[in-house]
Amino acid sequence: MEDSIVRQLRDQGFSQIEVRRTLLGRSRIVARSRDLYREIVVSPVTGEILRDYWRELDGDGQNTQIVNPGRLGGADNDDGDDDRDDDDDDDDDDGDDDGDDSDGGDDGGDDGGDNGDDD
């Protein structure tokens, strides 16, 4: 898993790449390019990326952007059906709840007062 991530980072233009272990045994990959610092933490058991943090090295933080998945080489799966009428949320809660939840049963508590015992 680490080799694959390192290879992808090199393909993205990162040249300074270090792989280390954290105290919890996770893989921590730190990479630097001319413009970016990137830190990736991976679970060695599952291969799951637990953290993927990056920041501009020379920026002032004013150009914060979120990832655009369509521009990262992924397929554009927009099939144009974004305007379809989806009333699924209307069907989710059509249950009858008239508020009458009384079952007339005994609540198990002592409903009486003194039963006449002097004890």
MIMAR-979195 format. One record per residue: residue in three letters; x, y, z of N, C-alpha, C in turn; residue number from 1. Coordinates in nm, 3 decimals, always signed. Atoms other than C-alpha are relative to their C-alpha. Layout:
<rs>
{"ALA",{X,Y,Z},{X,Y,Z},{X,Y,Z},NUM}
...
</rs>
This chain:
<rs>
{"MET",{+0.082,-0.118,+0.000},{+0.000,+0.000,+0.000},{+0.087,+0.126,+0.000},1}
{"GLU",{-0.087,-0.117,-0.008},{+0.275,+0.246,+0.092},{+0.067,+0.028,-0.134},2}
{"ASP",{-0.068,-0.018,+0.128},{+0.458,+0.185,-0.235},{-0.092,+0.062,-0.104},3}
{"SER",{+0.096,-0.055,+0.095},{+0.145,+0.261,-0.433},{-0.024,+0.148,+0.026},4}
{"ILE",{+0.021,-0.141,-0.035},{+0.089,+0.588,-0.246},{+0.122,+0.082,-0.037},5}
{"VAL",{-0.123,-0.072,+0.033},{+0.453,+0.692,-0.285},{+0.010,+0.019,-0.151},6}
{"ARG",{-0.005,-0.009,+0.146},{+0.435,+0.617,-0.658},{-0.098,+0.106,-0.051},7}
{"GLN",{+0.098,-0.099,+0.041},{+0.119,+0.826,-0.693},{+0.044,+0.142,+0.036},8}
{"LEU",{-0.050,-0.132,-0.040},{+0.276,+1.114,-0.502},{+0.109,+0.047,-0.095},9}
{"ARG",{-0.104,-0.037,+0.097},{+0.578,+1.109,-0.733},{-0.063,+0.042,-0.133},10}
{"ASP",{+0.070,-0.036,+0.123},{+0.341,+1.114,-1.032},{-0.067,+0.136,+0.010},11}
{"GLN",{+0.064,-0.130,-0.021},{+0.173,+1.421,-0.880},{+0.101,+0.113,+0.018},12}
{"GLY",{-0.102,-0.104,-0.007},{+0.505,+1.606,-0.862},{+0.067,+0.016,+0.134},13}
{"PHE",{-0.067,-0.007,-0.130},{+0.613,+1.541,-0.504},{+0.135,-0.070,-0.012},14}
{"SER",{-0.134,+0.057,+0.013},{+0.987,+1.481,-0.481},{+0.059,-0.042,+0.135},15}
{"GLN",{-0.051,+0.034,-0.134},{+1.071,+1.479,-0.109},{-0.108,-0.080,+0.072},16}
{"ILE",{+0.101,+0.088,-0.059},{+0.884,+1.180,+0.035},{+0.065,-0.083,+0.109},17}
{"GLU",{-0.048,+0.079,-0.114},{+0.937,+1.020,+0.377},{-0.112,-0.091,+0.049},18}
{"VAL",{+0.096,+0.094,-0.057},{+0.762,+0.710,+0.513},{+0.048,-0.038,+0.139},19}
{"ARG",{-0.033,+0.032,-0.140},{+0.757,+0.659,+0.890},{-0.118,-0.071,+0.064},20}
{"ARG",{+0.105,+0.063,-0.079},{+0.558,+0.472,+1.152},{-0.039,+0.093,+0.115},21}
{"THR",{+0.047,-0.077,-0.115},{+0.342,+0.646,+1.412},{+0.009,-0.087,+0.124},22}
{"LEU",{-0.002,+0.077,-0.124},{+0.324,+0.540,+1.775},{-0.104,-0.112,+0.001},23}
{"LEU",{+0.104,+0.102,+0.008},{+0.010,+0.342,+1.690},{+0.027,-0.101,-0.111},24}
{"GLY",{-0.036,+0.096,+0.104},{+0.189,+0.156,+1.410},{-0.055,+0.032,-0.137},25}
{"ARG",{+0.053,-0.040,+0.130},{+0.026,+0.344,+1.125},{+0.113,+0.055,-0.086},26}
{"SER",{-0.098,-0.057,+0.093},{+0.216,+0.454,+0.816},{-0.029,+0.148,-0.017},27}
{"ARG",{+0.012,-0.145,+0.019},{+0.276,+0.828,+0.797},{+0.090,+0.038,-0.115},28}
{"ILE",{-0.075,-0.037,+0.119},{+0.382,+0.954,+0.457},{-0.004,+0.152,-0.010},29}
{"VAL",{-0.011,-0.145,+0.011},{+0.507,+1.312,+0.439},{+0.069,+0.030,-0.132},30}
{"ALA",{-0.054,-0.032,+0.132},{+0.569,+1.462,+0.097},{-0.001,+0.151,-0.022},31}
{"ARG",{-0.010,-0.142,+0.034},{+0.679,+1.801,-0.035},{+0.026,+0.014,-0.149},32}
{"SER",{-0.028,-0.039,+0.138},{+0.663,+1.949,-0.378},{+0.047,+0.145,+0.006},33}
{"ARG",{-0.042,-0.140,+0.003},{+0.764,+2.295,-0.489},{-0.101,+0.090,+0.073},34}
{"ASP",{+0.105,-0.086,-0.053},{+0.430,+2.436,-0.371},{-0.077,-0.057,+0.119},35}
{"LEU",{+0.089,+0.063,-0.098},{+0.269,+2.183,-0.136},{+0.073,-0.085,+0.102},36}
{"TYR",{-0.038,+0.094,-0.104},{+0.321,+1.998,+0.190},{-0.119,-0.093,+0.015},37}
{"ARG",{+0.109,+0.097,-0.010},{+0.119,+1.677,+0.219},{+0.034,-0.108,+0.099},38}
{"GLU",{-0.019,+0.105,-0.099},{+0.075,+1.428,+0.501},{-0.115,-0.100,-0.013},39}
{"ILE",{+0.099,+0.106,+0.015},{-0.105,+1.095,+0.456},{+0.026,-0.104,+0.108},40}
{"VAL",{-0.011,+0.104,-0.102},{-0.171,+0.847,+0.739},{-0.087,-0.117,-0.045},41}
{"VAL",{+0.068,+0.119,+0.052},{-0.265,+0.491,+0.642},{+0.000,-0.110,+0.106},42}
{"SER",{+0.008,+0.115,-0.089},{-0.384,+0.196,+0.849},{+0.068,-0.118,-0.068},43}
{"PRO",{-0.068,+0.114,+0.062},{-0.148,-0.097,+0.784},{-0.087,-0.125,-0.005},44}
{"VAL",{+0.087,+0.118,-0.005},{-0.423,-0.346,+0.868},{-0.102,+0.001,-0.114},45}
{"THR",{+0.107,-0.008,+0.100},{-0.699,-0.223,+0.636},{+0.041,+0.070,-0.129},46}
{"GLY",{-0.040,-0.078,+0.116},{-0.509,+0.003,+0.396},{-0.081,+0.127,-0.016},47}
{"GLU",{+0.085,-0.119,+0.005},{-0.761,+0.277,+0.471},{+0.083,+0.125,+0.026},48}
{"ILE",{-0.064,-0.129,-0.022},{-0.638,+0.634,+0.439},{-0.076,+0.071,+0.112},49}
{"LEU",{+0.063,-0.059,-0.117},{-0.711,+0.784,+0.780},{+0.010,+0.152,+0.001},50}
{"ARG",{-0.020,-0.145,+0.006},{-0.580,+1.133,+0.706},{+0.070,+0.033,-0.130},51}
{"ASP",{-0.065,-0.051,+0.119},{-0.489,+1.322,+0.392},{-0.005,+0.152,+0.009},52}
{"TYR",{-0.006,-0.144,-0.027},{-0.381,+1.675,+0.477},{+0.102,+0.064,-0.091},53}
{"TRP",{-0.101,-0.074,+0.074},{-0.211,+1.926,+0.254},{-0.023,+0.149,+0.015},54}
{"ARG",{+0.005,-0.146,-0.006},{-0.130,+2.295,+0.256},{+0.105,+0.056,-0.094},55}
{"GLU",{-0.096,-0.068,+0.086},{+0.047,+2.544,+0.037},{+0.120,+0.043,+0.083},56}
{"LEU",{-0.121,-0.038,-0.073},{+0.407,+2.607,+0.139},{+0.024,+0.150,-0.002},57}
{"ASP",{-0.028,-0.143,+0.009},{+0.431,+2.965,+0.018},{-0.127,+0.085,-0.001},58}
{"GLY",{+0.126,-0.074,+0.003},{+0.065,+3.061,+0.032},{-0.031,+0.063,+0.134},59}
{"ASP",{+0.041,-0.067,-0.123},{-0.101,+3.282,+0.285},{-0.131,-0.056,+0.054},60}
{"GLY",{+0.122,+0.062,-0.048},{-0.402,+3.055,+0.328},{-0.127,+0.063,-0.056},61}
{"GLN",{+0.116,-0.068,+0.055},{-0.632,+3.288,+0.134},{-0.063,-0.078,-0.116},62}
{"ASN",{+0.049,+0.073,+0.116},{-0.674,+3.042,-0.155},{-0.046,-0.140,+0.037},63}
{"THR",{+0.045,+0.131,-0.044},{-0.835,+2.756,+0.036},{-0.100,-0.055,-0.100},64}
{"GLN",{+0.089,+0.065,+0.096},{-1.001,+2.512,-0.203},{-0.029,-0.141,+0.046},65}
{"ILE",{+0.031,+0.139,-0.026},{-1.178,+2.184,-0.166},{+0.032,-0.081,-0.124},66}
{"VAL",{-0.036,+0.088,+0.110},{-1.099,+1.884,-0.383},{-0.116,-0.010,-0.098},67}
{"ASN",{+0.096,+0.021,+0.106},{-1.280,+1.860,-0.715},{+0.023,-0.139,-0.055},68}
{"PRO",{-0.025,+0.138,+0.039},{-1.312,+1.483,-0.769},{+0.005,-0.020,-0.151},69}
{"GLY",{+0.000,+0.013,+0.145},{-1.381,+1.530,-1.140},{+0.132,+0.039,-0.063},70}
{"ARG",{-0.127,-0.046,+0.055},{-1.043,+1.694,-1.190},{+0.117,-0.083,+0.047},71}
{"LEU",{-0.107,+0.083,-0.051},{-0.844,+1.425,-1.010},{+0.020,-0.125,-0.084},72}
{"GLY",{-0.020,+0.114,+0.087},{-0.859,+1.184,-1.301},{-0.111,-0.102,+0.009},73}
{"GLY",{+0.113,+0.092,-0.011},{-1.183,+1.017,-1.200},{-0.093,+0.019,-0.117},74}
{"ALA",{+0.095,-0.007,+0.109},{-1.454,+0.945,-1.450},{-0.112,+0.098,+0.035},75}
{"ASP",{+0.113,-0.089,-0.019},{-1.732,+1.198,-1.498},{-0.126,-0.083,-0.015},76}
{"ASN",{+0.117,+0.086,+0.001},{-2.038,+0.999,-1.404},{-0.130,+0.078,+0.003},77}
{"ASP",{+0.120,-0.080,+0.000},{-2.288,+1.282,-1.441},{-0.083,-0.039,-0.122},78}
{"ASP",{+0.081,+0.046,+0.111},{-2.563,+1.127,-1.650},{-0.116,+0.095,-0.031},79}
{"GLY",{+0.098,-0.101,+0.034},{-2.776,+1.441,-1.655},{-0.135,-0.018,+0.066},80}
{"ASP",{+0.129,+0.022,-0.063},{-3.055,+1.312,-1.431},{-0.014,+0.076,+0.132},81}
{"ASP",{+0.003,-0.075,-0.125},{-2.997,+1.570,-1.159},{-0.135,+0.069,+0.024},82}
{"ASP",{+0.126,-0.073,-0.014},{-3.335,+1.735,-1.228},{-0.120,-0.092,+0.017},83}
{"ARG",{+0.113,+0.092,-0.014},{-3.548,+1.424,-1.187},{-0.070,+0.025,+0.133},84}
{"ASP",{+0.079,-0.021,-0.121},{-3.826,+1.447,-0.932},{+0.020,-0.118,+0.093},85}
{"ASP",{-0.027,+0.106,-0.096},{-3.718,+1.247,-0.631},{-0.081,+0.029,+0.126},86}
{"ASP",{+0.084,-0.024,-0.116},{-3.999,+1.235,-0.379},{+0.017,-0.110,+0.103},87}
{"ASP",{-0.026,+0.109,-0.093},{-3.841,+0.952,-0.181},{-0.013,+0.047,+0.144},88}
{"ASP",{+0.010,-0.049,-0.137},{-3.826,+1.173,+0.127},{-0.145,+0.013,+0.045},89}
{"ASP",{+0.140,-0.008,-0.036},{-4.204,+1.216,+0.114},{-0.057,-0.136,+0.039},90}
{"ASP",{+0.050,+0.134,-0.026},{-4.257,+0.840,+0.122},{+0.059,-0.062,+0.126},91}
{"ASP",{-0.070,+0.063,-0.111},{-4.021,+0.772,+0.411},{-0.078,+0.004,+0.130},92}
{"ASP",{+0.067,-0.013,-0.129},{-4.249,+0.891,+0.693},{-0.150,+0.015,-0.019},93}
{"ASP",{+0.144,-0.004,+0.017},{-4.605,+0.813,+0.590},{-0.071,-0.089,+0.101},94}
{"GLY",{+0.061,+0.086,-0.101},{-4.670,+0.597,+0.899},{-0.105,+0.078,+0.079},95}
{"ASP",{+0.107,-0.061,-0.077},{-4.983,+0.664,+1.106},{+0.040,+0.007,+0.147},96}
{"ASP",{-0.028,-0.018,-0.142},{-4.904,+0.810,+1.445},{-0.099,+0.104,+0.051},97}
{"ASP",{+0.102,-0.092,-0.046},{-5.218,+0.957,+1.596},{+0.024,+0.048,+0.142},98}
{"GLY",{-0.035,-0.047,-0.133},{-5.048,+1.011,+1.931},{-0.065,-0.079,+0.112},99}
{"ASP",{+0.067,+0.078,-0.103},{-5.267,+0.759,+2.116},{+0.086,-0.121,+0.033},100}
{"ASP",{-0.092,+0.107,-0.036},{-4.996,+0.549,+2.275},{-0.037,-0.064,+0.133},101}
{"SER",{+0.041,+0.055,-0.129},{-5.195,+0.458,+2.591},{-0.046,-0.143,-0.018},102}
{"ASP",{+0.040,+0.140,+0.007},{-5.225,+0.085,+2.643},{-0.089,-0.039,+0.117},103}
{"GLY",{+0.088,+0.026,-0.112},{-5.426,+0.112,+2.963},{+0.056,-0.099,+0.101},104}
{"GLY",{-0.060,+0.099,-0.088},{-5.184,-0.118,+3.144},{+0.043,+0.058,+0.132},105}
{"ASP",{-0.048,-0.038,-0.132},{-5.054,-0.109,+3.499},{+0.144,+0.047,-0.012},106}
{"ASP",{-0.137,-0.052,+0.007},{-4.743,+0.102,+3.541},{+0.091,-0.065,+0.102},107}
{"GLY",{-0.083,+0.071,-0.096},{-4.622,-0.120,+3.824},{+0.026,+0.075,+0.128},108}
{"GLY",{-0.025,-0.080,-0.120},{-4.623,+0.157,+4.083},{-0.106,-0.023,+0.106},109}
{"ASP",{+0.094,+0.011,-0.111},{-4.800,+0.172,+4.420},{-0.095,+0.118,-0.010},110}
{"ASP",{+0.096,-0.106,+0.021},{-5.115,+0.369,+4.347},{-0.078,+0.035,+0.126},111}
{"GLY",{+0.080,-0.022,-0.121},{-5.263,+0.342,+4.699},{+0.080,+0.068,+0.108},112}
{"GLY",{-0.064,-0.060,-0.114},{-5.189,+0.511,+5.023},{+0.017,-0.104,+0.109},113}
{"ASP",{-0.010,+0.089,-0.116},{-5.201,+0.354,+5.369},{-0.109,-0.106,-0.012},114}
{"ASN",{+0.098,+0.108,+0.012},{-5.369,+0.014,+5.352},{-0.059,-0.040,+0.134},115}
{"GLY",{+0.058,+0.026,-0.130},{-5.470,+0.028,+5.716},{+0.089,-0.073,+0.096},116}
{"ASP",{-0.092,+0.070,-0.090},{-5.172,-0.152,+5.863},{+0.066,+0.102,+0.092},117}
{"ASP",{-0.068,-0.087,-0.095},{-5.018,-0.003,+6.175},{+0.149,-0.025,+0.003},118}
{"ASP",{-0.141,+0.039,-0.005},{-4.679,-0.159,+6.106},{+0.089,+0.101,-0.062},119}
</rs>
